[in-house]
């Protein structure tokens, strides 16, 4: 899902975070997070919720269903 990858990358860069930091905070491996950001893999629903909580945005925003974070 390209929009998810783009939004994860943008949110991480806006906050000056590393992929390792986000992966640790969300409780997933670095390689999994890297693949989500590169649109090589799609996360399961609990991981999407965890990433939305971490970035303080809605899951709908991460999934491209709304433009409102």
Buried (B, 14 or more C-beta within 10 A) or exposed (E): BEEBBEBBBEBBEEEEBEBEBBBEBBEBEBEBBBBBBEBEBEBEEEBBBBBBEBBEBBBEBBBEEEEEE
